[in-house]
Amino acid sequence: MSAYLPDAARYDAMAYRRCGRSGLKLPAVSLGLWHNFGGIDRLDNARRLVRCAFDQGITHLDLANNYGPPPGSAEETLGALLRDDLRALRDELIISTKAGYTMGPGPYGDWGSRKYLFSSLDQSLRRLGLDYVDIFYHHRPDPHTPLQETMAALDAIVRSGRALYVGLSNYLPEQTRQAAAILRQLGTPCVIHQPRYNMLERKIEQGLLQTLDQEGIGCIVFSPLAQGVLTDRYLGSGIPQDSRAARGAFLRPEQLTPQRMQLVRALNEVAQSRGQSLAQMAVAWVLRQPGVTSVLIGASRESQILEAVAASRSAPLADHELRQIDAVLASAGDLAPKAG
Ligand code: NDP
């Protein structure tokens, strides 16, 4: 392993966008470590991906307690990279983690109790080898724990120095509004929300984006490429052996129906007519939303990171191109949730 010397020009071309009404700026493209950073994955590839991202000005790396597999191992991987490569660069990085999904056995390894959030974050910090994370999220709403308890835990976590900012993920608009009000009252404003958003999944256009705008909360959107469906990955014959769908855990081959692939082919034609790959148009499409602070991509190889970064600098989609995309999505009927 050679010593890492980051690219001196790393801040020259990346756009940094303000996260809601906070002082925090995030890169237009952020990198998520959900896949390809687990204990089952190659550390040298993980290292290449993180180095490539940082060299491109991607200052934000996103994790959760359960990313792996096995759960927790993505944080261990980043911990190793922080130790070897990035130690001197900690103050240039925004590292986030989350708790809210199943992490451990028993009643204290899941959901949203104060007990779980504190113990989970302490475990995350140990795996990462860090004193604090920049953003700590509650990963999903908990229907059984009082919202007041979960939000008070987030506030206490910030006051304890374990996190600088807090965020919410997968909360619906009304839940977000209520949580934001509690956090504001406690004195720890919610700075960021992390929902899913891509051309095939547009629910956030039906209220959440408006709520975030009103509340002054930033928005970082996950799975902008629908886990690789909105790329040319599956346009050839068969499922590539090295693809996410071939692993079959979160994207299953049966989700790639002929109907869905017909839609993807039609979107690919729109992308080609504007001289871009479909992956690039998918990134540009998400970034067209003024309410989106950052697009949170995943990558299995460096070229995918470079493609997304180039897309973030590409010409904005013109009105006629947006209309073409809407027409393609509308032609797919209930496959494409309505905009509005
Ligand atoms: P994407 O939609 O960006 O999918 C990434 C995958 O698409 C890659 O791993 C790769 O898969 C494929 N891909 C990427 N670029 C290209 C390209 N140019 N050409 C062809 N294929 C490409 O995002 P993810 O679903 O990975 O989610 C991103 C991040 O969002 C996660 O890492 C995590 O941090 C966060 N997240 C948060 C959730 C939450 O509940 N808060 C839930 C899910 C994700 P392949 O292996 O096939 O190469």
Boltz pocket constraint, residues with backbone or C-beta under 6 A from the ligand:
constraints:
  - pocket:
      binder: B
      contacts: [[A, 31], [A, 32], [A, 33], [A, 34], [A, 35], [A, 62], [A, 63], [A, 139], [A, 169], [A, 170], [A, 194], [A, 221], [A, 222], [A, 223], [A, 224], [A, 225], [A, 226], [A, 227], [A, 228], [A, 229], [A, 231], [A, 232], [A, 233], [A, 242], [A, 243], [A, 244], [A, 245], [A, 279], [A, 296], [A, 297], [A, 298], [A, 299], [A, 300], [A, 301], [A, 303], [A, 304], [A, 305], [A, 307], [A, 308]]
      max_distance: 6.0
